[in-house]
Amino acid sequence: MSAGIAGNMIVSASSNIMTGKNSTFQELLMTNKNMHLFVEQLSYLRGAALKLGQLLSLESGDFVPDPIAKIFAEVRNDAYSMPPRQLRKVLSEAWGDDFLTEFKSFDVMPLAAASIGQVHKCKTANNKTLAIKIQYPGVKESIKSDIKNMGFLFKTSGLIPNNRLLKELLEEAKNQLYQEVDYLAEAKHLFKFSKLLENDLYFDVPTLEREFSTNKTLAMEFKSGITIDKLVNSDQTTKDIIIERLIELVFKEIFEFRLIQTDPNFANFLYDKKTKKIVLLDFGATKTLDVKTVTNFSILLKAIFQQNRKEIESNLYELELIPEDLPGHILSSVLNVITKYGLLVNGGRLLDFSHPTLTRDVEALSGQFIEIRDSVPIPPFSTLLVQRKIGGIFMLARRFKARTDLKKIIEKYI
């Protein structure tokens, strides 16, 4: 797979030597020609590549080097979709050769194409409009080899120099991919959330359609709407309400459901302008939380409101949100930021997510963690996944310039 890239690099290196120019391995890799070929090769490993990029961003925040960010952006934009003949073969294997008799219409062009599958809209013979998520053939079977090839590409390129980090990221990417290709497990989570939020005033979850759901297809009620990030130009009141409801949902997931959908991708949230409800999609990355974790989160929130630094520190360790060998000056910075905004929220003031001071404090704290990322252990990915959900909503809130009364939400759970 890497032969073409290696060949180009040898030619480039030879040319540079002739002209008296020395180039590093990464400089040779990142030429336009090699970059294009690198992205092309990663596109064949799209599920593994995007999952690694997602986890790298999760573990590292904003530190992802520009070359890596550019590579993952190119792979993300290079959407693959099955040609009609292949699509028909996959569906025949899942539903039988005469599956089309069950439908009045079936759109061959996908509504969306993701890393491990694509989504099609259809109408059944009994007039139900459905969205069908269809898994690419061979995805599950190739996960192990794809992850291995990904490791080779990034290790030899030196783009992720920390071998320990790369190894842990690849292992977690493999585990998550195996979870996300299990459409039967996702169907259970979809059904569970649809029941938990069945009578909710603000959220809507598609109804599972069991008849057309298999280990390779996931069928559900079709829901219309726009992805939530497209509300950025809406009026401020609407944006404030949206963020408040998303934050409330996270608290419900943690403290009431003990079940959290951990992927904050904006495509997983649609806004229905008619009903003014947020439609929740994609439950492949759902995690169950144990009672001890939920209890510790509750104690942590209470300690923050009480400005009890010792209790805050203790529960940060318990939840493994920070490592036990965290340098003292960084621990002090963490506690200072938490107590500062805890005091503000407990005072009943609206939290302005776009306020320059908040942005500056968060970025400064992130910078301190980036400086020590090679010397402290990576937090458990189960913890990072919850952080990802919260961080994703924080980023959307900042983009929306939202102002929210967090106190009235938090008080319910302490």
N, C-alpha and C positions, 0 to 999 in steps of 0.2 A: 504493500500500500504506500510506503514511503519512498519507493524507488524513484519515482518521478521527481519528487522534491529533492532527494539526495543528488540526482543527476544534475538538476538545475543549479544546486548549490556548488557542486564541483566546477561546473562551467563558469559560474559567477566568480568563484574564488580564483580560478585560473586567470580569468580576465583581469581581476583586480591586481593579482600579482604582477602581471605584465605591465600594468599601468602604475605600479608602485604603491598601490593602495592596500592597506590591511583592513580586513573586515572580521568582526566577531561572528560567531555561529548565529546569534540572534539577528544580527544585521543582514546576514545572507538569507535567513529564513523569512524576514519581513519585507523583502523586495516585493513589488507588486505581483510579479509572475509567480513567485513561490507562495505568496499570501493567497492568491487565487486558487492555486493547486491545493494548498493546505486546507482552505475552506471547503473546496470540492470534496476532498477526502473525508473531512469531518461530517459533511452532509450525509454520507453513507452511514455514519454512526450517530445520526441526528439525536436520537433519544438519549444516548449516553453523553454526547457532547453538551446538549442543553442542560441535562441534569448536573453535570460537573460544573458548568458555568453558574448555574443557580446556587449550588452549594458553595462555590468559591466566593460568590458575592455575599452569601449568608454568613460565612465564617469570617470574611475579611472586611465587610462593610464597603466603604468607598475606595479601598486601597488598590482594587484590581487594576493592574497596569494597563495602559492604553492598548498595547498590542493584543493582549488577551481579550479585553473588552471588545475590541474591533472584530476579532475572530468570532466571538460568540454572537455578536450582533449580526454578522454576515450569515452565519449558520442559521440563526433564528429567522432571518428574512428569506432564506432559501427554502421556501415551503414546498414540501413534496406531497403529491397526492396520487392515489392509485388510478391508473387508467381504467376506463369502463370495463374492459374484459377481465382485468384482475379483480376489480370490485365484485363483479358478478360471480366469479369463482369463489371468492371469500364468503359471500353471502349464501351461495349454494351449499357450501360445506357447513355453514352454521344453521341454515333453515331448510335445506332441501332444494332440489332443482326447480321445483315449481313455486318458489317463494313469491314470485311476482303476482300470482293469483290472489295473494293476501293484501295487495295494495291497489288503490286507485291511481296513485302517482308516486313516483320515487325519483327525486332529483339526483341525477348522476354527478353533477358538480357539487363538491362539498361546501357546506357553509363555512367550515373552518378546518384547517389541517394543523395538527399539533405534533408533538415529538413521537408519540407512539400510536397515533391513530387519527382519524378524521371524522367529521360529523356531517350527516346528511339529513335533509328534511324530507318527510314523506307523509302521505295520507293513506290510512288503512281502508280496507273494504267497508268497514263500519264507520267511516268518516272521522276517525281520530287523527289529529295532526301530531306527528311525533318527530322527535330528534333522535337519531340513531348514531351512537358513537361506535365506530368500527375500527378494530385493531389491525394495524398493518401485519401482513403475514410474516411469520418468522421472527417477530420482535422478541418474544420471550426466549426463544431458543438461542438467539444471538447475543443476549445481554452479557454473558460471561466473556465471550470473545471480543465483543465491542469494547467493553471496559478494559480488557487487556490491551487492545490496540490503542485505546485512548491513552493509557498509561505510557505506552512506548512512545507515542508521538510527543507527549508533553515532557516526558523525562529526557528524551534525547534533544528536544528543542531547548531545554533549559528555561522555558517560559514560567514553569513553577519550580523554582530551585529547591524548595524545602521538600525533600523526599518523604519525610514523615507526614507532612501535611497532605502531599499528593496521595500517598498510600491510604490515609484515612478518608480523604474525599472520595477516592475511587471505590472504596469498600462501601461507604454510605450511599454513593450513587447507585451501586449495584443493588443494595438492599431496597432502596426506594423504588427503583425501576421494577423490581420483582413485585413490590406491593402494588404499584400503579397499573401493572398489566393484569392484575387479578380483578377482572370486571365483576365477578360474582361477589367479591368482598365489597367493591365499590357500590354495587347494587344494594347491599345490606345497609351501607352507610347513607345512601340516597334515601332509602325507605325510612330509615331511622330519623333523619333530619326532617323529612316531609311530615312525619307524625309529631315530632317535637315542636315544629313551627306551624302546625296545621291551622290553627286559629289566630296566628300572629297578625297584628295590624300592619306591620311594617315590612315583613319578609315573606317571600314566596319560594317554594321549592317544587320543582317538577314532580309529578306523580310517576313512580316507576311503572313501566309497562313490561310485566314479567314474560308475556308471551313471546316477545322478540329479544329477550335478554339471555345471553349465553356467556361462556367464558371468553368469547371474542367479540361480542356485540352487547351494547348497553342501550336499551330503549327507554325513552321517557317522554312525557308530555312536552310538546314544543312550547317554549315561552319566548315571547318577543321582548325587545328592549334594546337599549344602547349600553355599551360598556361604560362603567361608572366614571372612568376618567374623562369621558367626553362631556361631562357636566361642568368642566372647569370654567366655562363662560356663562354658566347659569347665575341667577341672582344669589347674593351672599346668604340669604336666609335658607334657601334650598340646600346650599352646600353645607352650611352649619348643621342642618338637620340630618343630612346624609351621614356626616362624620359622627355625630352623636349616636345615631342608630347603629353604625358599624362598631363603635366602641362598646355600646351596650351589648351587642351580639357576642363580642369576644368575652365579656364578663359572664354572659349566660353560658357560653360554651365551656368556660373553665369551671365556674362555680355551680351551675345547675345541671348542665348536661354531662360534664366531665368527658366531653367528646369535642375535639376541636379540628376544624378543617384548617390545615396549616399553610395552604398555598394562597398568598394574597394577590396573585396575578389578577390584574384588572379585568381580564376576559372572563373571570369566574364570577363577576358581579354585574348583572344587568339592571338597568333602571327602567321600569315600566311607567311611562309618563301618564298613562291612563289611570292606573291604579295607585300610582305614586309609591309602589312597593319596590324593594330591592330583591331581585331574583338571584338565588344562590345556585351555582353550577359547579360541577366537578368535585367529587368527594373521594378521589383516588389517594389523596395525601392526608387522610383523616387519622388522628391519633387519639387513643383513649388515655385519660389522665387518672393516676391512682389517687386514692383519698388523701394520702400523706402529702402529695404535691399540692393538691388543692388547699389543704389546711395550711400549709406553709405560705402559699400565696396570700391567703386571708390574713395570717399573722403579720406578714410583711406589710400589707396595706395599712393595717392598724398601727404598726410601728411607725410607718411614714407619717401618718396623721398625728401621731403623738410625739413626733420628732425624737424618737428613741433610737439613737445611732447604734447602740450596742445590739439591740434587737434586730435592727435593719441588717447590720453586718452578719449576725448569726444566721438569719434566714436567707441572705444572699448566698452564703456558703451551703446551707441545707439544700437550696434549690439548684446549686451548682451553677449559678449565674456568674459567679466569679471564682477563680481558682484560689486555693488556700495559700499558695505561695505568691500571691499578687503583691508587688512592691508597695510599701507603705504609702508613698506619695500618691500612687494611683488610687489606692483604696480610699484615701482621704478625699480625692477629687470625686470619686463615685458617690461617697456619702454626702459631700457638699452639694452636688447637683441634685441628688434625690431629696434631701431635706429642704433645699431651696424651693423646689417646685412643689413639694408636698405641702409646705407652709402656704404657698400661694394658692394652691387648689383648696386646701382646707379652710382658707379664709373666705371662700365663696366667690373668689374672682374667676372670671372666665380665662381659660388658658388659650392664649393666642399662639397657634402652632407655627405661624410664619414670623413671629417676633424675632428680630435680629439677635437678641440676647439668648433666646432659647436655641436658635440655630448655632450660634457661636459656642455655647456651652456643650452642646451635643457633639459638634465637630471637634472641639478641643479634647473632649474625653475619648472620642474615637481615635484621634491622633495618638494619644498616649498608649492605647491598646495596640495600635498598629506597630509602634516602636518596639514592643516586647513580644510580638506575635510568634517569634521563633523560639522564645525561651520559656513560654508557659504552655501548659497542655490545652488542647482544644476542648471547650465545654462539650458535654454530651450532646449529640445531635438532636435528641428528644427535646432538650432545653432550647437549642438553637432554632428548632422548628417553631416553637411557641413564640420565640423572639421574632422570627421571620414574619409571623402573622401580625404581631403588634407593630413591628417596624414598617411593614407595608402600609398599614393604616396610618401610621404617623407620617409617612412620606406623602400619602394622598391628602392628609389633612394640611400638610404644609403647602402642597400645590394648590389646594382650595382656599388657603389663607383662612382656615376655619377657626372659630372661637367657640369653645365648648365649656359647659359647666360640668366638670368631671366629678365634683363633690357629690352631686345628687345621684350619680351612677355608682360611685365607689361605696357610699354609705350603706347600700343594700347588702354589701358582702363582707362587712367587718363587724 
